[in-house]
Amino acid sequence: MLPLLRDYAEVRTRLPATLTPLRLCYHFALNTGVFHLPAASGSASLTAASMRTPVGARPRHRTPSGWIVAKKSKTGTNDYEILFILPPDLEEEAAGNATERFKTYVTGHGGEVHTLEPWGRRRLAYPIQRYHEGLYHVGRFTLAPEQTPELDRTLRLNEQILRHLIVRLDA
């Protein structure tokens, strides 16, 4: 236990003073694996594994591409909500093509689009590619969790979509 305290003192001198003792213990536990923290009634042991996962959090798995994907539901598909923003100067036909492309991707990969509705033109919080407004679309769909990173990549590469956000809905 003495080497840990000595390492703690060394780490404490090298880190910024803005770190509170609890945050410092967290960083130390992440880097070393275990840290013994003296408590008021004795000593408590903090492990890196217990500090990384919040209590009640769903277990997540890292895929080879680096994406963190939630476990599958019992049906093999998860419910998601999507919001994407199109440029305001996009013609109605081109906007319809972008939404149809999204629908065909989801249905082509074994998913189902429940709703996809336009929210209309809204002001952006900050300029994106020199646009101050955008055409918002929001929808709900089901898809296998393995297909979500590929859908995210496809939407990122689509030049007609300024921004998008995919959120998994709790069952």
N, C-alpha and C positions, 0 to 999 in steps of 0.2 A: 504494500500500500504506500510506502514511502516513495518509491519511484514515481507513482502516479501523482502524488502531491508535488514532487519536484517538477515533473513535466507540466503540471497545471500552472505552477508559478512561472515557468518559462513561457508557456503559451500566453498567460495573462499579461506579461510584459511586452509581447510582440503584437497583440491585438489592439484595435482602437479603444479608447476609453469609453466610447458610447455604448459598448456592449454591457448589458446588465449581467449580474452573476448567473442568473438562470439561463440567459442566452449563451453565455460563455460555456456553461456546463453542457448545453446542447451541442455546441460546436465541438467541444472537446470529446464528448461521447461519440459523435459521428466520426471523428478522426481516429480515435483510439479503440473504440469498441466498448469500453466500459469506463465508468468514472464513479468513485465513491464520494458522495456528497454528505457532509456531516449535517444531521438534522437536529432539531431541538431536543428530541428524546433519544438520541442515539445516532445511528448512521443509516442512510438509505442508499441503495445501489441503483444507479440509472444505467440502462444498457442502450446502445445505439438502436437496436431493433425496436425497443419499446417506444423510443422517442420519435422515430421516423413515421410510424403509422398512428394517426389519431384514433382514439377510442371510438368504436362504432363505424369506422370507415370500411368501405367495401374493398375486398382484396383486388388488387390490380396486377396485371402481368405485362412485362415488357416484351414486345415483339422484336424480331431481329432488326427491323427497320428503326427501332428506337421509340416507336409509339407506345404509349401506355394505354392498354385496352382493358375495359372492364370484362369480367367473366360473362359468359353467355347466360341468357335466361333459359328456362326449361324448354321453351319452344325453339331455341336456336337463333332467334332474332331479337333485337332490341328496338324499342321505340325511340325515335329521335325527333328533334325539332330543328329546323333550319331557318336561318335568316340570311338573305343575300341582297346586296345592293348593286343595282345596275346604273350606268351613267344616265343623267337626265335627258341628254340629247339623243338617246337611242330611240329609233323608230319603234312603233308598236309591234310591227311584224318581227323585228329583230329581238325585241324583248320576249315575244311569244316563242321564238325559236330557242332562246336561252332557257326558258322554263321547260319547254318540251325536251330539250337535251338532258336536263336534270331528271325529268320523269322517266325518259327512256333508259338512262343509266341505272336508276334505282330498280325499275321493273326488269331490266335485262340481267341484273345480278341477284335476282331472287327476292327482291324487296317489294314493297307496296307503298304507293303514295296515297295517304289518306286525304290530306287537304294541301292546297297550294294556292294562296290568295295574294293578290297585290295589295299592299298597304298604301300605295300611291307615292307621290313626290314629297320628300321630307328634307329638311335642312340638316346637313351633316355637322357634327360637333367640331370638326376641323377639316380643312381641305384635303381631299384625296385626289391625286393626279389632276390638280387644279379645278376640281369640281367642288362646289359648295352645297350642292343638292344631289339627291340620288333617288332612284326608284326602288323602294323597299318591297321585298316579297318574303312572306313567311309561310311555312308549311310544316306538316307532320308526316312522318313516314316510318316504316319498319325496314330494317336491313340487318344482315348478319354482321357481327362486330368485326370480322376480318375484312369486310368490304369498306368499312368507314375510313381507314387511312387512304385507300385508293380513291374514294369519293372526294376526300379533302384535297388530295393531290390534283385530281381532275379539275376541281373548282378553282384551285390556285392557278392552274395553267390557262384557264379560260380567260381571255383578254376582255370579254364583255362584263365580267363580274369584278366590281371594284373591291368588295370585301364580302366575306361570308363567315358564318358561325354555325357550327353543328353542336347541339347539346343533347346528351342522352337523358331521356325522361325517366324518372324513378317509377318502378312498377308498383 
